[in-house]
Amino acid sequence: MAWFEREFIAVPDERKGQLVFKWPDVNIRRFTKAIVNADQAALFVNTGQVVQMLGPGRHTIDAEELPGLGAVIDRLTGGNAYRAELYFVHTREFTGITFGGRIDNVQDPRSGLIVTLRVFGDYALRVTDPARLITNLAGTVDLTDSEGVAAWVSDQLLKAMRAGVTTQIVRNGWPILGLSAYSEEIENAAVTAGNGQLAAYGVAITRMGNFDVNLSPEDEAELKRLARDVQYSQLAGGFNNYAAGQMALGAGQGMAQGGSANAGAFLAAGLGLGQQAAAAQPQPQAQPQAAAAVVCTSCNTGNAAGAKFCMGCGQPVAQAPHCTGCGTQLPGGARFCANCGQAASG
């Protein structure tokens, strides 16, 4: 009996930073001493069921002291060992667990632009029910891998935020660029929704730290540019006025820098503005010009330009004279050319 009492079971010092430590031997001898620290709970598990849980203190592994172990005695050892898994679960708060990732694509209520929201931060985690943690989470993730457990919890937190944050933005009309003003509401909603999903697994998020919901640099720059354009358009009395001002300002800056390309840009901008202004003004309709008449020298009847015979007397119509200087056709009786001023030949 004394030989069995010399064996002790406890979490090694190098494993005390783990959320869960599993004792490597499943054949635990009777009368072994189990040492459970103040921030731990020890659980004996057989066929997926917790058959005994030990609180802080020193315990003798024996069915008389721990009645729940009586049903799991290993008959192959002659009743000298219990065939069961022994887990040590740390119940203290684990802080500084980082998380982050994409939340969802949302529409900014003010600009209508679709952007991608992201979240980054850290949180503190604590085991609230060791039995639920062992029985419900054992088949989902390796409980002895603290990073794996933390990653699983982070996924649940992001899942809760995808629904919660998006709903808050749509319901309350929160502007995307001003979400930092609502960090407390978002944080509380995320913790509440996350713990609602984690309760069945015996863990809880106790608090958040360095919590930040933000945009990718490209989306943030685009949203800021759009917000600026909207504001300046209102100040300018309309988007057309603002766009014209921006075009002229850009062309002027290009001219100030010099270069034919910049001058061309300025001229193009000016031409575009001039065409827009001209298009906005009503244009007078062109008046048709009457063709010059040919007067018959016999009966003085006016005939259409180019007529070869007079429609009044039938006599051949003399062709209208032309200016000898520039070749312009001269009406009958003209003494000077209206185009170049040269005297008409007799």
Residue pairs with C-beta under 8 A, 6 or more apart in sequence:
1 31
4 29
4 30
4 31
4 32
4 80
5 31
5 32
5 33
7 29
7 32
7 33
8 32
8 33
8 34
8 35
9 23
9 28
9 32
9 33
9 34
9 35
9 61
9 86
10 34
10 35
10 36
10 37
11 21
11 37
11 40
11 88
12 21
15 21
16 37
16 90
17 146
18 90
18 144
18 146
19 89
19 90
19 94
19 125
19 127
19 143
19 146
19 149
19 150
20 87
20 88
20 89
20 90
20 133
20 134
20 143
20 144
20 146
20 149
21 87
21 88
21 90
21 144
22 85
22 86
22 87
22 88
22 143
22 144
23 85
23 86
23 87
23 88
26 83
26 84
26 85
27 74
27 77
27 81
27 82
27 83
28 44
28 61
28 81
28 82
28 83
28 84
28 86
29 61
29 80
29 81
29 82
30 61
30 62
30 63
30 79
30 80
30 81
30 82
31 60
31 61
31 62
32 60
32 61
33 58
33 59
33 60
33 61
34 42
34 54
34 58
34 59
34 60
34 61
34 86
35 58
36 42
36 54
36 55
36 56
36 57
36 58
36 59
36 88
37 56
38 56
39 56
39 90
39 91
39 92
40 56
40 88
40 89
40 90
40 91
41 53
41 54
41 55
41 56
41 88
41 89
41 91
41 130
42 53
42 54
42 59
42 86
42 87
42 88
42 89
43 50
43 52
43 53
43 54
43 86
43 87
43 89
43 130
43 131
43 134
44 50
44 51
44 52
44 53
44 54
44 66
44 68
44 69
44 72
44 82
44 84
44 85
44 86
45 51
45 84
45 85
45 86
45 87
45 134
45 135
46 71
46 72
46 83
46 84
46 85
48 135
48 138
49 135
50 131
50 134
50 135
51 68
51 69
51 71
51 72
51 84
52 66
52 68
52 69
53 130
53 131
54 66
59 65
59 66
60 66
61 69
61 82
62 69
63 69
63 70
63 73
69 82
69 84
72 82
72 83
72 84
73 79
73 81
73 82
73 83
74 80
74 81
74 82
74 83
87 130
87 134
87 143
89 127
89 130
89 133
89 134
90 127
91 126
91 127
91 130
92 126
93 124
93 125
93 126
93 206
94 124
94 125
94 126
94 146
94 150
95 122
95 124
95 209
96 122
96 124
96 209
97 122
97 123
97 124
97 125
97 150
97 153
97 154
98 120
98 121
98 122
98 154
99 119
99 120
99 121
99 122
99 123
99 154
99 157
99 158
100 118
100 119
100 120
100 121
101 118
101 119
101 158
102 116
102 117
102 118
103 116
103 117
103 118
103 119
103 158
103 161
103 162
103 165
103 166
103 213
104 116
104 117
104 162
104 165
104 166
105 114
105 115
105 116
105 117
106 114
106 115
106 117
106 166
106 169
106 170
106 176
107 113
107 114
107 115
108 114
108 115
108 175
108 176
108 177
108 223
109 169
109 170
109 173
109 174
109 175
110 175
110 176
110 227
111 223
111 226
111 227
111 230
113 219
113 222
113 223
113 226
115 176
115 215
115 216
115 219
115 222
115 223
116 215
116 216
116 219
117 165
117 166
117 176
117 213
117 214
117 215
118 213
118 214
118 215
118 216
119 158
119 161
119 165
119 211
119 212
119 213
119 214
120 210
120 212
120 214
121 208
121 209
121 210
121 211
121 212
122 208
122 209
122 210
123 157
123 205
123 206
123 207
123 208
123 209
124 205
124 206
124 207
124 208
124 209
125 150
125 153
125 203
125 204
125 205
125 206
126 203
126 204
126 206
127 133
127 202
127 203
128 199
128 202
128 203
128 204
129 202
130 202
131 202
132 200
132 201
132 202
133 143
133 201
133 202
133 203
134 143
134 202
136 200
136 201
136 202
137 143
137 149
137 152
137 201
137 202
137 203
140 152
141 148
141 149
141 152
142 148
142 149
143 149
149 203
153 198
153 203
153 205
156 194
156 197
156 198
157 190
157 194
157 205
159 197
160 190
160 193
160 194
160 196
160 197
161 186
161 190
161 193
161 194
163 193
164 186
164 189
164 190
164 193
165 186
165 189
165 190
165 213
168 174
168 182
168 185
168 186
168 189
169 176
169 179
172 182
174 182
176 215
176 223
177 220
177 223
177 224
177 227
179 186
179 213
179 214
180 212
180 213
183 211
183 212
183 213
186 211
186 213
187 208
187 211
190 208
190 211
191 205
191 207
191 208
194 205
195 204
195 205
198 204
198 205
214 220
215 223
229 239
229 242
232 242
233 239
233 241
233 242
235 242
236 242
236 245
244 273
244 276
247 269
247 272
247 273
248 269
248 270
248 273
250 265
250 269
251 262
251 265
251 266
251 268
251 269
251 270
252 266
254 261
254 262
254 263
254 265
254 266
255 262
255 263
255 266
291 304
291 305
292 305
292 320
292 329
292 331
293 302
293 303
293 304
293 305
294 302
294 303
294 304
294 305
294 306
294 307
294 317
294 318
294 319
294 320
294 332
295 301
295 302
295 303
295 332
296 302
296 303
296 310
296 312
296 313
296 315
296 317
297 318
298 310
298 313
298 315
299 310
299 312
299 313
299 315
301 310
301 311
301 312
301 313
303 310
303 311
303 312
303 317
305 320
307 317
308 316
308 317
309 315
309 316
309 317
310 316
310 317
320 329
320 330
320 331
320 332
321 329
321 330
321 334
321 344
321 345
322 328
322 329
322 330
323 329
323 330
323 337
323 339
323 340
323 342
323 344
324 342
324 345
325 337
325 340
325 342
326 337
326 339
326 340
326 342
328 337
328 338
328 339
328 340
330 337
330 344
334 344
335 343
335 344
336 342
336 343
336 344
337 343
337 344
